[in-house]
Amino acid sequence: MSELPLFPTTTVGSFPKPPYLLEARRKWLRGQIEPEALRELERQATREWIQRQEELGLDVLVDGEMYRGDMVAYFADELEGFAIAGLVRSYGNRYYPKPVVTGPVGRKRPITVDWFRFAQSLTGKPVKGMLTGPYTIAEWSFNEYYPTRRELVMELARAIHEEAVDLERAGARFIQIDEPAIHTRPDEDFDLAREAMEIVTEGLSAYTITHVCYGDVPRIYPKMLDLPVHQIDLALKNEDFALLEVFRKHPFTKDIGLGVIDAHSHRVESPEEVLDGIRRSLAVFAPEQVYVSPDCGLKTRTTEEAVGKLRSMVEGARRAREELRSGTLAPR
Amino acid sequence: MRTTHVGSYPKIPDLPAPGRWRTAAEKLQRGEITREEFRRVEDEVTREAIADQVEAGLDMVTDGQIRWEDGQTYFARRMSGFSINGLQRWFDTNVYYRQPVAEGPVAWREAITVEDYRFARAHSPKPVRPVVTGPYTLARLSQNRYYRSFGEFVLALARALNQELHALDAEAPPLVQVDEPAILHHREDLPLFREATAALLEGVRSPVALYTYFGDARGLLSAFAEMPFHAVGLDFVAGPRNWEVLEAEGFPADRRLGFGILDARNTRLETVDEVLRALDRLSRVVSLDRVDLGPSAGLEFLPRRAARAKLVRLAEVKRAALEVTR
């Protein structure tokens, strides 16, 4: 990835949907709008986000997931073997549609490939292929079919692998496989999640990333470094970089997707704050290891908040680059 | 044998019915309705939760914990000494709670569950069991920035929650359920747990049930049975080893067993036969008239339709079991 600058800037995947798309999705649920009309609005919103990312100066883009509701339900809808059971509360008044596995799971056809092609056709910058990992899909679904969680996870891993291979064939040089549920049962299930990731990334030549957020990251560290990916993207900002202490004890041997922006607060961070976060991180990472990113997907923010946060992120990364070049960037 | 619910119930109905609680919670956040108006919505949803349990045919119900954001902050927000921090995963579930932080001495300030219990009792033709998060679990899921040791923190919470149980005593509930799932993951803390239980139950007149879930009571069950609990609840779904534990350690004849056998966390509905077979196995160790048949945990992990189906299944199993023994 020689054309990327130092501290490449990227995002975790989702962006807020514009009001016209939210309205169209509501109509679609009530059967008041044709699927093709909804598609067209999703394409429009995707174009807008690609353009915004280019204007902001991000280095590795995403399609923004305008066509996805939930990161698990989207794949469950497209895969064989799933039904949607209903809404389940995750916290406060946040609910998510929880799928249920009712038969053998598998891929009917490519899922995200057309969207990837479309987004990539709009920009000269690389666009990431974005997938949800098998362990997370299994963990965030009810299982009425497979006798064990292992069987379900392994079968899903094969389906997601096929999708990753198709993304690569379509030209994706970056493929991200999100596993936010990976530390749900850190002792019992980590090896299962790792084996599943081995299946997903097997034989790929693309640069692979996994995103993990919330939960007890220290519990799966350093074994997390055994995940067969090039980069692990983590939320550092929302716990004020407390994870750095953990990485100090055992060196972080992968590239890091450094979460420097809190995805769940309304407050727009300043470029200085981002710069400060990067400085602090260089106490444990080499500059070449660091990709700069928000903690998580930004879909729960307003467009203004998301754009403001990303503007500060890009500017903070630019200043970090400058300081490093002029020799004034000192790890804190 | 009694059929009973043991905790939470989904706050919103299945689509396309409108999720009134969810809409009201959003409006409350935006300041468009008052606390009082929100409470009236909670009242209605609580009545729905109770009605579902009663119509399913349960012998004992809960209020569905509709007013609980989670099992920790419901208590910590009403006690002194706590601030409330960011989101944490609740055990190995995909449910998150806001983490209480002990910033100073924690103390009971006012009755927490009593008013909700009164409301539920007034709207239920069946006996209601109030639920209290136990001191050990509350401490484990909180952050301690004040006490010199975890043990001191647990004991301070035990004394505070003892006052809550005394406040409930005045209402003479048929049973108070104390939830202590965290002890299953920290068996080494049994001596501390014993001490905390003594403080928690001191002078309490109501029968108290100790409920555990998300694991098995290996190395703990005999000790639980010696503590002055009226009943002990075990999860036989997430803790299948509870079978061996129960068969090896036995169960005292003067205690009730909370038999958590329907999977509260999966939509797959157990067949009546499957549960009857489990009851048959159980009956070799525990007399069935001392069994409280229930789900393995609270039912808010499920969409409402699936939760209701589990409740109905409990009552069906009981009917079938009575026919078998008749």
Interface residues (C-beta under 8 A of the other chain):
Chain A: A85 G86 L87 V88 R89 S90 Y91 G92 N93 Y95 K98 V100 E139 W140 F142 N143 E144 A181 H183 T184 R185 Y214 G215 D216 N238 E239
Chain B: P10 K11 I12 D14 L15 G19 W21 R22 A25 E26 Q29 E69 D70 G86 L87 R89 D92 T93 N94 V95 Y96 Y97 R98 N266 T267 R268 E300 F301 L302 P303 R304 R305 A306
